[in-house]
Amino acid sequence: MIIAPRPGNIIGRLLALTGLALVLEFAWEMAQVPFFANLAALPLARHVGTCLIAAVGDVLIASPPSARSASKPSRLGGAQASKRFRHATC
């Protein structure tokens, strides 16, 4: 059961996003197993362990830059820029 974080709960949002990223990365890693001969010959438990380690590593590598870019204000002016863009294209 996934519990949605409250709107003002930034830590909850980050944890939910990290959890989602981990699930997606794990699925991606598991989907690649048949393409690697050394993994295809191993039992399923080894696949899961290896792919889980790879997924955690991917999330740890991607999290700091993502958090940094999400915390910086937009160069385009945020909501004001999106309003200008929306009116310019209609």
N, C-alpha and C positions, 0 to 999 in steps of 0.2 A: 504494500500500500504506500503510495507516494503522498506525502503531506505537503501541501502547497504553503510556502512561507507567507507571512504577513507582508503587506506592501512595504512597510518601513524597515523590515528586517533584512539588512544587507548581508549579514553573515549567512542567514538562511538561504537567501538567493544564491550566494556564491557556492554554498554547499550543494544546493539542488543542481546548479549548473555543472559543478564538478562531478556530481554523481551521474548526470546525464552524459557528460563527456566520457566518463569511465566506461559506461555501458556501451556507448557507440564505438569507442576505441577497442574494447574487448571483442565486440562483434566483428569489427574490421580485421583484427588480428586472427580470429578464428576462421574467418573466410579465406585467409591467405594460406592456411596450413597445407592444403593439397598441393600447393605450388612449390613446396620445399621438401625435397626428398628426405632430408635428415629428420624432419618432423613427422612426415607421413608414416614413417616406419615405427614411430614410438606409440605407446599406449595413450588412450584418451586423457588419462590423468596428467600425463606429462604435457600434452597439448595445452590443457587448461592452465596449468601452472606457468608454462612458458609464455602463453599469450596474456595471462593476467599480469605478469611482471612487465611485459612489453607495454601493455595498456597503461599501467600505473606510470611507467617511465614517460610515455607520450604525454599523459596528462600533466605530470610534473614539469615537463619541458615547455608545454604550451600555456600553462596557467599564469605564470608571472607576466609574460607579455600581454596576454589577454586582459588580465586585471589592470595592468598599467594603462592600456589603451582605453579601457572602459571608464577609468577614473579621470582621464584627461578631458577637459572640455573640447568640444569640436572646434576646429579652425574655421568652420563655415558659419559659426554663430548659433549652432543648435537648432532650436525650434524655429527661430526667425528665418534661418536659411531654408529649412524645409518648406515653410509657407511660401517664400519667394519662388522656390523651385516648382512647387505644385501649381502656383498661379501662372508661371511662365510657360508651363507645358500644356495647359488646358486650352 
